[in-house]
């Protein structure tokens, strides 16, 4: 399934915040593999993580959702 570039966007935002996949995973209480799967667009973040993910990446929720 194609998600309109959300994986690249998540990766770019994470790198802009200068945090690793592992650090982001720890903030969100998920595994680093989960973050990797999001960035490779194998899965989407769970809806319960949209707000914490947006906050961790310093982006607005709507900026994240428009790429789904």
C-alpha positions as CSV (number, residue, x, y, z in Angstrom):
1,X,0.0,0.0,0.0
2,X,1.3,3.5,-0.8
3,X,0.9,6.1,1.9
4,X,1.7,9.4,0.1
5,X,5.3,9.6,1.3
6,X,4.6,9.4,5.1
7,X,7.7,7.2,5.6
8,X,10.1,9.7,4.0
9,X,8.4,12.5,5.9
10,X,8.7,10.7,9.3
11,X,12.3,10.0,8.6
12,X,13.1,13.6,7.6
13,X,11.3,15.0,10.6
14,X,13.1,12.6,12.9
15,X,16.4,13.5,11.5
16,X,15.6,17.2,11.7
17,X,15.0,16.7,15.4
18,X,18.4,14.9,15.5
19,X,17.0,11.8,17.1
20,X,17.6,8.1,16.2
21,X,14.9,5.6,15.5
22,X,15.7,4.0,18.9
23,X,15.3,7.3,20.7
24,X,11.9,8.0,19.0
25,X,10.8,4.5,19.8
26,X,11.7,5.0,23.5
27,X,9.7,8.2,23.6
28,X,6.6,6.5,22.1
29,X,7.1,3.2,24.0
30,X,7.3,1.2,20.8
31,X,10.2,-0.9,19.4
32,X,12.8,0.6,17.1
33,X,11.6,-2.0,14.5
34,X,8.2,-0.3,14.6
35,X,9.6,3.1,13.8
36,X,11.6,1.4,11.0
37,X,8.4,-0.2,9.6
38,X,6.7,3.2,9.6
39,X,9.6,4.9,7.8
40,X,9.7,2.1,5.2
41,X,5.9,2.4,4.9
42,X,5.2,-1.2,5.8
43,X,2.8,0.0,8.5
44,X,1.2,3.2,9.7
45,X,1.4,4.4,13.2
46,X,-1.5,3.5,15.4
47,X,-4.1,6.2,15.8
48,X,-3.3,6.4,19.5
49,X,0.2,7.5,18.7
50,X,-0.6,10.3,16.2
51,X,-0.5,13.1,18.8
52,X,2.6,11.8,20.7
53,X,4.4,11.2,17.4
54,X,3.6,14.7,16.2
55,X,4.8,16.2,19.5
56,X,8.0,14.1,19.4
57,X,8.8,15.2,15.9
58,X,7.8,18.9,16.4
59,X,5.1,18.9,13.7
60,X,1.4,19.6,13.6
61,X,-1.0,16.6,13.5
62,X,-2.5,17.8,10.2
63,X,0.9,17.8,8.6
64,X,1.3,14.1,9.5
65,X,-2.2,13.1,8.6
66,X,-2.2,14.7,5.1
67,X,0.5,12.2,4.1
68,X,-1.5,9.1,5.0
